[in-house]
């Protein structure tokens, strides 16, 4: 085993706790050339596609990577902004705002950064940077409120793989889920109320979650149950009667059965039923991305209106909503328990560093 080279160290260097916000990922550009390596990394993950490797290698490299990059690039081009990929833009802003919130709510300094499971900045790259910045305790905080083996577990796999190749390992904590955290539910409800205050309320609210193959539920993945609980708690927080909302699943791929009911089929059915106005929200996506801005806001709208619906609204994801940043901060603090010194002050920190350095030098340290 060859370990990664350690960053240069000087005795007395301050040690910090860190929070790494991890999201799914995005290509570098809305082009087929950029989509091909991104899709290859994503679809090569055995957590994402649970098909025998040899068979899947043939399908992926022989068919999918020769056809899908161009189609996906067209979809990304439809939602790309001057700042770049919406997912990356929002995740970066969330990390900066989280750092500010933590700075106001805890005495000890906390390093906050973000990474993507697929694409850039990659998890190992950012963990290297945080370690070099003095982080000897790092909380990996996936941006997925509901646990799924294909998302949360994959992000943790990447962090643990980095840890395995590290000689001087920092302590590492992972967060499994926060699908029922009160602050997360309050943030979802506040986001919807703010939208409805500006645009009025719908006849039906569709809560659309990312889909996964049905067999994952049968094999013990808790994702479906956690989505249902989030939806139930959100409906209760909004005071919605059962007939006023639907829980659906989107983004299915291939011929296998995925979690149902499907979002697109539900929107078509609501349109045929003559429902006047439908609002769609995606509680499982904490930042807007291709699946929300193109699949829901564009394709979903077209499906509903074509089927006879009258009015369609997509409610933006949590993004930088102040109550979501506060919720993210509370969730981080809950999971940093025991790692932060609330008596920390700059003067005390400097005195402790100088004392540590002088002791080390007295014992023969070189620097």
Buried (B, 14 or more C-beta within 10 A) or exposed (E): EEEBEEEEEEBBBBEBBBBBBBBBBBBBBBBBEBBBBBBBBBBBBEBBBEEEEEEBEEBBEEEBBEEBBEEBBBBBEEBBEEEBBBBBBBBBBBBBBBBEBBBEEBEBBBBBBBBBBBBBBBBBEBBBBBBEBBBBBBBBBBBBBBBBBBBBBBBBBBBEEBBEEBEEBBEBBBBBBBBBBEBBBBBBBBBBEBBBEEEEBBBBBBBBBBBBBBEBBEEEBBBBEBBBBBBBBBBEBBEBEEEBBBBBBBBBEEEEEBBBEBBBEBBBBBBEEEBEBBBBBBBBBBBBBBBBBBBBBBBBBEBBBEBEBEBBBBBBBBBBBEBBBBBBBBBBBEBBEEBBBEEEEEEEBEEEBEEBBEEBEEEEEEE
